Structures are given as structure tokens and as C-alpha cells.
Amino acid sequence: MDLDLFDHFGSTSTGGDASSGSSGAVKRSANHSTASSSKKGRLDELDGIEDRVSGKIVETFSAVPEDYIIAPTAVSSTGFEVAEPAKIYPFKLDTFQQEAVNYIERGESVLVAAHTSAGKTAVAEYAIAKSLKNGQRVIYTSPIKALSNQKYRDLQEEFGDVGLMTGDMTINPSATCLIMTTEILRSMLYRGSEVMREVAWVIYDEVHYMRDKERGVVWEESIILLPHKVRFVFLSATIPNAKDFVSWVSKIHHQPCHVVYTDYRPVPLQHYVFPAGADGLFLVVDE
């Protein structure tokens, strides 16, 4: 699957507004069609959500198999409605986080596309908390060992029952939550590891590595080889073809898969140039 062939995921939301609750969020929807929608299952409308207070734009897109019956929603985009949520946050979730948690609480896969430091990890933590609450195992994958080590320290402090598996180190491999590189996950799938029978959720951090010409096949194979009962949380700041990606996941695993995208950048991005012979720096990018 050549991900470079797909179009960039962008905003196409138009149409009338409708209030959606006390949080000040507005949902807008527009019909969106693709030439291959009949082959990939039903591709739902692209929804735009704009927070009146912050001005942050959140977009959602869903790929659902035609004969799949959607379960009733457990939470709304404006907050929790379940009696006992898997995790209580010490802060108010942003709209995109609430939308993603909604899908996880409903037991459906989601891709969260947001800029660096926007808060994608909070969504992953909810999937981990949900697995721990239900007595199920969860796997958190990252592209490099250093990031796996960092996530192990962070999640071990948060949840306690966390293990680490990299090529260099193995800590508590019987833990409910396992942190590992994507290569380790693929190796476990090749071997038919018994662990996979107990896994309910798999989190792919930096899933845009799937576009890497040399290592991308590791992500593709591991996603394909995982059992259909597994649900996914994909995290990325730069994936350019989110709709095509979730449509592919939905097709091969016969399950709903959703995109939650926000253009909000909490950490400003500034690029300067210092031309030879010039007097000082020149700001060329300010986002």
C-alpha cells in the first residue's frame, strides 16, 4: 500500500450550524464522496466542529463497513455521560480529545491527527485506562527505543502495571500494558504469541512512519496481522492521507475506524533564516 499516492487530509466542511451543547461547540456537516467509497464500505460525512470560545477547528471522518451495526454512543462530544468513565482527567479535555474518547468508550478505533504537544497522549491514556478497567491487555507501540523508554517511564508512573519490551531491554513482560517498538510487535505476531489473545487495544504512536520506504512495511504488516477483535488508537502529527488510511483499516478488519483532526497548534512554530552577509535574522514561518 503506497501511502504517498493519497490526497492530503484537509477541510471541506460547509453548511448550516447546529448547537451541540453547553460547551460552545458547533457541528457542521457536508456530503463527502470518493470514487472508491463503494469498495471501502460506507464513508460517513465529514463533520466540522468549531469551538466558539477558542476558535479551534476539529474535523471528524468515519469509515464504517456497510453491514456493521453501530452501537449506541456512550458519551457525547461535550463530555462524559457514562456513570463510571475509565479515566478522570484533572483538566477539561479539548474538543478533539473528547471526540476521540467518545469513540474509544464506544469500543471503536480512532486516528488522532494533531500537531505536536496538542494532547494526543491523553487519548491514548484513556484507551489504556479502559483496558485496565476491563481486565484486558493493551499494547503501546513507538517507532524508536528511546521513545519506548520514555513512554514506559511516563505510563508506569501513571498506571503502575506497565512493562517494556525492546531489542535491548525487557521489563515486566506479563504486565497488562506493554510498551514496545513496532518491530517487536510484528515479531510477536510472526511467532503467534499467546499474548495477542488477551490484547484488546493496540496504540500506534507516530503511525506516519508507515510511509517510510524502509521501515513502513513493519507498520503495515503488524496492522494486517492483528486479530479483527483488536481495536486501534493511531496517533500522528503529520499523516497526510488520514481518510484513506482509516478506510483501509476498516476494510481489512471489518470494523469502524474514525479520524479526529485538529489544526490547533499549542506550541508556536517559527522558522528564521540568517542570509550570508545580512544583518540579523528574518522570520519566514510563524504558525
C-alpha positions in Angstrom: 0.0 0.0 0.0 1.7 3.2 -1.2 0.6 6.0 1.1 2.3 8.6 -0.9 -0.4 8.3 -3.6 -3.2 9.6 -1.4 -4.5 13.1 -1.1 -3.8 15.4 1.8 -6.5 15.4 4.5 -8.0 18.9 4.5 -11.0 20.9 5.5 -14.1 20.6 3.3 -16.8 21.4 5.9 -19.6 23.7 4.8 -23.3 24.1 5.5 -25.5 25.2 8.3 -24.7 25.3 12.0 -26.4 23.4 14.8 -25.8 23.9 18.5 -24.5 20.8 20.3 -24.5 21.6 24.0 -23.2 23.8 26.7 -19.5 23.6 25.7 -20.0 26.1 22.9 -19.2 23.6 20.1 -20.8 23.9 16.7 -21.1 20.9 14.3 -21.3 21.4 10.6 -21.5 18.6 8.1 -21.2 18.3 4.3 -21.6 15.4 1.9 -18.2 13.9 1.0 -17.8 11.2 -1.6 -14.9 9.3 -3.1 -14.6 7.2 -6.2 -13.7 4.1 -4.2 -16.3 4.5 -1.5 -18.4 1.6 -2.7 -15.3 -0.7 -2.4 -14.2 0.6 1.0 -17.6 0.5 2.7 -19.8 3.4 3.8 -17.7 6.5 4.2 -19.7 8.8 6.5 -19.9 12.6 6.3 -17.0 14.8 7.2 -18.0 16.9 10.2 -16.5 20.2 11.3 -16.6 21.2 14.9 -15.7 24.8 15.9 -15.3 25.8 19.5 -16.8 29.3 19.7 -14.6 30.3 22.6 -11.2 29.1 21.4 -11.7 29.1 17.6 -10.1 25.7 17.4 -11.3 23.6 14.4 -11.9 19.9 14.8 -12.7 17.6 11.9 -14.0 14.1 12.0 -14.4 11.4 9.4 -15.7 7.8 9.8 -15.2 4.7 7.7 -17.8 2.0 8.5 -18.4 -1.4 6.8 -21.8 -1.4 5.1 -23.2 -4.3 7.2 -21.8 -3.1 10.5 -24.2 -2.1 13.2 -23.1 0.9 15.2 -23.5 0.6 18.9 -25.4 3.5 20.7 -23.0 6.2 21.8 -21.8 6.1 25.4 -20.5 9.7 25.6 -21.1 12.9 23.8 -18.7 15.3 22.2 -19.4 17.7 25.1 -18.4 15.4 27.9 -18.9 12.1 29.6 -22.3 10.6 30.1 -21.1 7.2 31.3 -21.6 6.5 35.0 -18.0 5.5 35.6 -15.6 6.7 32.9 -12.3 4.7 32.7 -10.2 7.8 33.5 -10.9 11.1 35.1 -8.7 13.9 33.9 -7.5 16.8 36.2 -8.3 19.2 33.3 -11.0 19.9 30.8 -10.5 17.9 27.6 -10.2 19.8 24.3 -13.0 19.1 21.8 -10.8 16.8 19.7 -9.8 14.8 22.8 -13.5 14.5 23.8 -14.4 13.3 20.3 -11.7 10.7 20.3 -12.5 9.5 23.8 -16.1 9.1 22.7 -15.1 6.6 20.0 -12.8 4.7 22.5 -15.6 4.5 25.1 -17.8 3.1 22.3 -15.2 0.5 21.6 -14.3 1.8 18.1 -10.9 2.5 16.6 -9.7 6.1 16.0 -6.9 8.0 14.4 -6.0 11.2 16.2 -4.2 13.7 13.9 -3.0 16.7 15.8 0.2 18.9 16.0 3.0 18.1 18.4 2.1 18.8 22.0 -1.6 19.2 21.2 -2.5 16.4 23.7 -2.7 13.2 21.7 -1.2 11.2 24.6 -4.3 11.9 26.7 -6.4 10.0 24.2 -4.0 7.0 24.4 -4.1 7.1 28.1 -7.9 6.7 28.0 -7.6 3.5 25.9 -5.1 2.1 28.4 -7.3 3.0 31.4 -10.3 1.4 29.6 -8.3 -1.8 29.1 -7.1 -1.9 32.7 -10.7 -1.3 33.9 -12.0 -4.2 31.8 -9.1 -6.6 32.7 -7.8 -6.6 29.1 -4.3 -6.1 27.9 -3.1 -3.2 25.8 0.0 -2.6 23.7 1.6 0.8 23.1 4.0 0.8 20.1 6.5 3.5 19.2 9.0 3.8 16.3 12.2 4.1 18.3 13.6 2.6 21.5 14.2 6.0 23.2 10.6 6.9 22.8 9.5 3.5 24.1 11.7 4.1 27.2 10.2 7.5 27.8 6.6 6.2 27.4 7.4 3.4 29.8 8.5 5.8 32.5 5.5 8.1 32.0 2.9 5.3 31.8 4.5 3.3 34.6 4.1 6.3 36.9 0.5 6.8 35.7 -0.8 3.3 35.8 1.8 1.1 37.5 1.0 -2.2 35.7 3.3 -1.4 32.7 6.0 -3.4 31.0 8.7 -2.7 28.4 9.9 -4.8 25.5 12.6 -3.5 23.2 15.5 -5.2 21.5 17.8 -4.1 24.4 15.6 -4.5 27.4 12.6 -6.4 28.8 10.8 -5.3 32.0 7.7 -7.0 33.4 6.6 -8.7 30.2 3.5 -10.1 31.9 2.2 -6.6 32.6 -1.3 -5.6 31.4 0.1 -2.6 29.5 3.1 -3.4 27.3 5.3 -0.7 25.7 7.3 -1.9 22.7 8.7 -0.9 19.3 6.6 -1.8 16.3 9.3 -4.3 15.2 8.8 -6.2 18.5 5.0 -6.3 17.9 5.5 -7.7 14.4 7.9 -10.3 15.7 5.3 -11.4 18.3 2.7 -11.7 15.5 5.0 -13.7 13.4 5.6 -16.2 16.3 1.9 -16.4 17.1 2.5 -15.1 20.6 -0.1 -16.1 23.2 -0.1 -12.5 24.5 -2.2 -11.4 21.4 -5.1 -13.5 22.6 -5.5 -11.2 25.6 -5.0 -7.8 23.8 -8.0 -5.6 23.3 -6.3 -2.3 22.2 -3.1 -1.5 20.3 -1.9 2.1 20.2 0.4 3.2 17.4 2.4 6.3 18.2 3.8 8.2 15.2 1.9 6.0 12.8 3.0 8.2 9.9 6.2 6.0 10.0 4.2 3.7 7.8 5.2 6.0 4.9 8.9 5.3 5.5 10.3 3.5 2.4 12.4 1.1 4.5 10.5 0.6 7.8 6.9 1.3 6.7 6.3 -2.4 5.9 6.6 -3.1 9.6 3.6 -1.0 10.4 1.6 -2.3 7.5 2.3 -5.9 8.3 1.6 -5.6 12.0 -1.7 -3.8 11.4 -2.8 -6.5 8.9 -1.7 -9.4 11.1 -3.5 -8.3 14.3 -6.8 -10.1 15.1 -10.0 -8.5 14.0 -11.2 -8.2 17.6 -8.4 -5.7 18.4 -9.2 -2.0 18.4 -6.7 0.7 17.4 -5.6 4.1 18.5 -3.4 5.7 15.9 -1.5 8.9 16.8 0.2 11.2 14.3 1.1 14.8 13.7 1.9 14.6 10.0 -0.2 11.8 8.4 -1.3 13.3 5.0 -4.0 10.8 4.0 -6.0 10.1 7.1 -9.3 9.3 5.4 -7.7 6.7 3.1 -5.8 5.2 6.0 -8.9 4.6 8.2 -10.9 3.3 5.2 -8.1 0.7 4.7 -8.1 -0.3 8.4 -11.9 -0.5 8.3 -11.9 -2.7 5.3 -9.2 -5.2 6.4 -10.5 -5.6 9.9 -14.3 -5.1 9.2 -14.8 -2.5 12.0 -15.5 1.2 12.2 -12.4 3.5 12.2 -12.6 7.2 12.7 -10.4 10.3 12.1 -10.3 13.1 14.6 -8.2 16.0 13.3 -7.4 19.4 14.7 -5.4 22.2 13.2 -4.7 23.7 16.7 -1.0 24.3 17.4 -0.4 24.9 21.1 3.4 25.3 20.6 4.1 28.0 18.1 6.2 27.1 15.1 8.7 29.7 13.9 11.4 29.4 11.3 14.2 32.0 10.9 16.9 32.4 8.2 20.2 34.2 8.5 21.3 35.0 5.0 25.1 35.4 4.4 26.1 39.0 4.8 22.7 40.0 6.2 22.3 42.0 9.4 20.2 39.8 11.7 17.5 37.1 11.4 14.5 37.0 9.2 11.2 35.3 10.3 9.9 33.2 7.4 7.4 30.9 9.1 5.2 31.9 12.0 2.4 29.5 12.9 
